[in-house]
Amino acid sequence: MSMEIIKIREHEELAARAAEWFYQKWGVPMEAYLGSMKECIEGKECVPQWYLAMEGDTIAGGLGVIENDFHDRKDLMPNVCAVYVEEDYRCRGIAGKLLGFVCDDMAAYGMETLYLITDHTSFYERYGWEFLCMVQGDDEPAKTRMYIHRQK
């Protein structure tokens, strides 16, 4: 079976399932995901956006683009968030495909610079992201790494 990356804005029927999936991965209330996906589907703004990597009917991975991913640098936006690939699907390049897809899709909206926060070191660099600075996460004791991606 082949992997397909889909845009929630084009697959409204998957929004509730996607919201539940992201909730299970990150613990952010499902209602928050549903509200953000509803905004995405209504399409009044280019942010937020949500994406899934699907193998048949199975969600293999996903990510979103939101204004701010719960940190103190409100000027660094939009943020790629909730990047996750199921363990059984890791090491197949799915995260890289999702990241490339979202960068291209957002560039089509005129958003050529994206940000993300992560605890990972060296993972995102292989996909063209660069370490930018440390930011303070909301209710987090330590600072978190902020990365930037500029579409070429």
C-alpha positions as a printed NumPy array, in Angstrom:
array([[  0.   ,   0.   ,   0.   ],
       [  1.247,   3.504,  -0.663],
       [  1.422,   6.457,   1.692],
       [ -0.705,   9.497,   0.885],
       [ -0.512,  12.887,   2.58 ],
       [ -3.891,  14.512,   2.877],
       [ -5.058,  17.985,   3.844],
       [ -7.83 ,  18.047,   6.44 ],
       [ -9.277,  21.103,   4.652],
       [-10.007,  18.776,   1.703],
       [-11.182,  15.843,   3.864],
       [-13.618,  17.255,   6.407],
       [-14.909,  13.726,   7.036],
       [-11.594,  12.868,   8.761],
       [-11.539,  15.835,  11.168],
       [-13.088,  14.11 ,  14.205],
       [-10.907,  11.021,  13.755],
       [ -7.809,  13.184,  13.294],
       [ -8.632,  15.258,  16.382],
       [ -8.951,  12.07 ,  18.455],
       [ -5.641,  10.754,  17.035],
       [ -3.739,  13.976,  17.838],
       [ -5.324,  14.09 ,  21.313],
       [ -4.087,  10.543,  22.008],
       [ -0.545,  11.528,  20.977],
       [ -0.221,  14.905,  22.696],
       [ -2.889,  15.174,  25.401],
       [ -4.117,  18.576,  24.208],
       [ -7.926,  18.58 ,  24.597],
       [ -9.699,  17.049,  21.622],
       [-12.014,  20.078,  21.484],
       [ -8.991,  22.302,  20.804],
       [ -7.986,  20.146,  17.845],
       [-11.572,  20.028,  16.558],
       [-11.915,  23.815,  16.808],
       [ -8.643,  24.361,  14.983],
       [ -9.604,  21.865,  12.278],
       [-12.979,  23.572,  11.88 ],
       [-11.135,  26.865,  11.255],
       [ -8.901,  25.072,   8.774],
       [-11.875,  23.63 ,   6.881],
       [-13.697,  26.983,   6.794],
       [-10.558,  28.385,   5.171],
       [-10.905,  32.048,   6.09 ],
       [ -7.168,  32.221,   6.875],
       [ -4.226,  30.093,   5.759],
       [ -3.476,  29.204,   9.405],
       [ -4.418,  26.801,  10.966],
       [ -3.832,  23.801,   8.699],
       [ -3.765,  20.074,   9.485],
       [ -2.266,  17.147,   7.577],
       [ -2.269,  13.358,   7.858],
       [ -0.056,  10.682,   6.35 ],
       [ -2.45 ,   7.857,   5.483],
       [ -1.738,   4.296,   4.445],
       [ -5.098,   3.111,   3.27 ],
       [ -7.457,   3.836,   6.165],
       [ -4.66 ,   3.967,   8.775],
       [ -3.252,   7.222,  10.148],
       [  0.509,   6.72 ,  10.039],
       [  1.451,  10.276,  11.014],
       [  0.365,  13.86 ,  11.096],
       [  1.139,  17.461,  11.913],
       [ -0.453,  20.87 ,  11.992],
       [  0.351,  24.507,  11.411],
       [ -0.914,  26.922,  14.041],
       [ -0.152,  30.505,  14.973],
       [  1.749,  29.74 ,  18.197],
       [  2.733,  26.39 ,  19.695],
       [  2.437,  27.402,  23.368],
       [  5.614,  29.494,  23.742],
       [  6.593,  33.069,  24.593],
       [  7.806,  34.162,  21.116],
       [  4.49 ,  35.248,  19.645],
       [  6.408,  37.053,  16.868],
       [  7.747,  33.746,  15.48 ],
       [  4.831,  32.342,  13.522],
       [  3.271,  30.254,  12.106],
       [  4.407,  27.137,  13.942],
       [  4.447,  23.563,  12.722],
       [  3.061,  21.553,  15.637],
       [  2.079,  18.09 ,  16.818],
       [  4.524,  16.287,  14.512],
       [  4.076,  12.577,  15.133],
       [  4.64 ,   9.322,  13.257],
       [  3.355,   6.025,  14.642],
       [  6.145,   3.743,  15.858],
       [  5.364,   1.047,  13.276],
       [  5.86 ,   3.629,  10.504],
       [  9.052,   5.284,  11.716],
       [ 12.343,   5.203,   9.779],
       [ 10.476,   5.255,   6.447],
       [ 10.873,   8.971,   5.712],
       [  7.259,   9.801,   6.586],
       [  8.153,  12.713,   8.885],
       [ 10.361,  14.147,   6.145],
       [  7.57 ,  13.806,   3.581],
       [  5.089,  15.476,   5.935],
       [  7.511,  18.333,   6.663],
       [  8.296,  18.856,   2.979],
       [  4.613,  18.739,   2.083],
       [  3.61 ,  21.29 ,   4.727],
       [  6.449,  23.647,   3.742],
       [  5.382,  23.519,   0.08 ],
       [  1.688,  23.876,   0.914],
       [  2.239,  26.865,   3.19 ],
       [  4.563,  28.48 ,   0.594],
       [  1.656,  28.266,  -1.85 ],
       [ -0.213,  30.517,   0.63 ],
       [  2.739,  32.917,   0.695],
       [  4.042,  31.616,   4.046],
       [  7.65 ,  30.906,   3.163],
       [  9.009,  30.899,   6.724],
       [  7.818,  28.375,   9.305],
       [  8.885,  27.706,  12.897],
       [  8.673,  24.721,  15.206],
       [  9.656,  23.877,  18.752],
       [ 11.127,  20.543,  19.733],
       [ 13.307,  18.734,  22.215],
       [ 14.964,  16.832,  19.359],
       [ 18.473,  17.722,  18.314],
       [ 19.677,  16.869,  14.797],
       [ 16.369,  15.379,  13.574],
       [ 14.918,  18.424,  11.83 ],
       [ 18.221,  19.597,  10.353],
       [ 18.165,  16.729,   7.863],
       [ 14.961,  18.22 ,   6.435],
       [ 16.284,  21.744,   5.953],
       [ 15.337,  23.211,   9.335],
       [ 17.859,  25.339,  11.23 ],
       [ 18.175,  25.925,  14.962],
       [ 17.113,  29.531,  15.655],
       [ 16.976,  30.112,  19.406],
       [ 15.679,  28.869,  22.736],
       [ 12.115,  29.815,  23.709],
       [ 10.143,  29.509,  26.922],
       [  7.214,  27.123,  26.636],
       [  4.001,  27.956,  28.473],
       [  4.136,  26.33 ,  31.934],
       [  7.461,  24.632,  31.095],
       [ 10.373,  24.781,  33.568],
       [ 13.132,  24.727,  30.929],
       [ 13.506,  26.437,  27.579],
       [ 12.831,  24.565,  24.331],
       [ 14.619,  24.572,  20.971],
       [ 13.062,  26.726,  18.219],
       [ 13.775,  25.867,  14.584],
       [ 13.143,  27.845,  11.412],
       [ 12.543,  26.734,   7.825],
       [ 12.771,  29.174,   4.951],
       [ 11.356,  28.063,   1.608],
       [ 13.905,  28.591,  -1.115]])
